[in-house]
Amino acid sequence: MNTKNVDVAIIGAGSAGLNARREVEKAGGSWVLIESGAYGTTCARVGCMPSKLLIAAADVAHQVSNAGKFGIQAQNFSIDGEAVLSRVRNERDRFVGFVVEDTRALPEEHRVIGHARFVGATILDVDGHTRINAKSVVIATGSSPYISAPYDTIREHVMVNDDVFSLQSLPQSIAVIGTGIIGLEIGIALTRLGVRTAIFSASGRLGPFTDPALKTTVADILGAELDLRLSTSINQAEFSQDKIVLNWSDRETGHHTETFDKILVAAGRRPNIFDLNLEAAGVMLDDHGRLDWNPQTTQIGNLPIFVAGDASGHRPLLHEASDEGRIAGSNSMLYPNVRSHVRRTPLAIAFTDPQMALFGKTFAELDVDSLAIGEINYASQGRARVMGENKGLVRLYADRRNCQLVGGEMLGPRVEHTAHLLAWATQQQMTVQKLLEMPFYHPVIEEGIRTALRDLADKLKVTGDCRCEDMAEAPGT
């Protein structure tokens, strides 16, 4: 058995692990990077990038099919599913290739292939061929799709989001299980690419929203386009004659049996921490299978063990994984004198249509009594109507005590961009009146945000010394 003695052992060569490695190296520490799967981050291989490639194709198809409202006739276009998926795979492989190339460029003596398990507080065994003695350990093992009953019996025929991007052709029909971000993004894309798509959920929830007004609005908007089967129970799933047979029921219409070519289970992901033999390192999980973990230090309890990225179960997003990797790598070298880090303002985006975004604190996290809410309904917003994308609702939250913007929930056109601006403003602790003093061009989508801010200012009764210099008026804002 080979033996390696290092300052920091990093389990996982994804975004979090690679950023942790950089910090250890900056601090002059010795390190080893352990990976049990193929190189290439979740984002590049099966997450953000391939899903956006599929969505981009679906967006084009949707624009062509709706060109008639602009006076442009394009009735006879067709969708070449094999060509769509070929581009998805080719571009995906290109993105993955850059990550793989960079990882393989790291010195071979610092890279170990295999599955790591703890055999002591900071001692790891890698598949019986390598023993690693470290002073600190960073767990950056990512997450995996969760498959629940009743799909276990047909597991080999069930797709998860990782599998969608390896399809050679589009199916005629598909059942999507789950109405979280992954299920909705892929479900909308496949619907617009001509696949008969039914989207099932045991709950009535769509996307990440906690604000009651957003929950109602998103149900109305998505329900007008998608085949949503909300508050349903999947009683049985079978594979028969190359088809998926679902037996499902709801309270209103009773029991149903329906056949699909494919099934995609998008019911969430779970951290890859359960086969690391954490008990040997003195790490215990709570009743919900979660770690005693500090997001400001990434440290588990008082141990020389740090967790970063999706493995933490905190915010499974690439920019958060990168930050946590940086914090974990730095503190793994500082242990036991670890430092707390100020985390960025939360920002999450779903590339649905309309797009969804959350920034800062959500409605559910706030005290309603100390809250003022401003909103914009995009039905009549000028630029949105020009583009034919006038659907959605944005709700912005401010603290009545100091007029500061503290968060928001957003459904609307191009909110991937406006959410960034508002997250930046929240991190800068900007007041509503200061935001209204910022320049707004005409006609742009951002004018809708100004409408919501003006509504907030009115709710806050911003007067006297707090009065802003927002005097501009423009048609259709």
HELIX and SHEET records of a PDB file:
HELIX    1   1 SER A   15  LYS A   26  1                                  12    
HELIX    2   2 THR A   42  VAL A   46  1                                   5    
HELIX    3   3 CYS A   48  SER A   65  1                                  18    
HELIX    4   4 ALA A   67  PHE A   70  5                                   4    
HELIX    5   5 GLY A   81  ARG A  104  1                                  24    
HELIX    6   6 GLU A  108  HIS A  110  5                                   3    
HELIX    7   7 ASP A  152  HIS A  157  5                                   6    
HELIX    8   8 ASN A  161  VAL A  164  1                                   4    
HELIX    9   9 ILE A  181  ARG A  192  1                                  12    
HELIX   10  10 PRO A  212  GLY A  223  1                                  12    
HELIX   11  11 LEU A  278  ALA A  281  5                                   4    
HELIX   12  12 GLY A  309  SER A  312  5                                   4    
HELIX   13  13 LEU A  318  LEU A  334  1                                  17    
HELIX   14  14 PHE A  363  GLU A  365  5                                   3    
HELIX   15  15 VAL A  368  SER A  370  5                                   3    
HELIX   16  16 TYR A  378  SER A  380  5                                   3    
HELIX   17  17 GLY A  382  MET A  387  1                                   6    
HELIX   18  18 VAL A  415  GLN A  427  1                                  13    
HELIX   19  19 VAL A  432  LEU A  436  1                                   5    
HELIX   20  20 GLU A  446  LEU A  460  1                                  15    
HELIX   21  21 GLY A  464  CYS A  466  5                                   3    
SHEET    1   A 6 ARG A 111  ILE A 113  0                                        
SHEET    2   A 6 TRP A  31  GLU A  35  1                                        
SHEET    3   A 6 ASN A   2  ILE A  11  1                                        
SHEET    4   A 6 THR A 130  ILE A 139  1                                        
SHEET    5   A 6 ILE A 123  VAL A 126 -1                                        
SHEET    6   A 6 ALA A 116  PHE A 118 -1                                        
SHEET    1   B 5 ARG A 111  ILE A 113  0                                        
SHEET    2   B 5 TRP A  31  GLU A  35  1                                        
SHEET    3   B 5 ASN A   2  ILE A  11  1                                        
SHEET    4   B 5 THR A 130  ILE A 139  1                                        
SHEET    5   B 5 ILE A 305  VAL A 307  1                                        
SHEET    1   C 2 SER A 143  PRO A 145  0                                        
SHEET    2   C 2 ARG A 269  PRO A 271 -1                                        
SHEET    1   D 4 ASP A 227  ARG A 229  0                                        
SHEET    2   D 4 ARG A 196  PHE A 200  1                                        
SHEET    3   D 4 SER A 173  ILE A 177  1                                        
SHEET    4   D 4 LYS A 262  VAL A 265  1                                        
SHEET    1   E 3 THR A 232  SER A 240  0                                        
SHEET    2   E 3 LYS A 243  ASP A 250 -1                                        
SHEET    3   E 3 GLY A 254  PHE A 260 -1                                        
SHEET    1   F 5 LEU A 347  ALA A 350  0                                        
SHEET    2   F 5 GLN A 355  GLY A 360 -1                                        
SHEET    3   F 5 LEU A 405  GLY A 412 -1                                        
SHEET    4   F 5 LEU A 393  ASP A 399 -1                                        
SHEET    5   F 5 LEU A 371  ASN A 377 -1                                        
END                                                                             
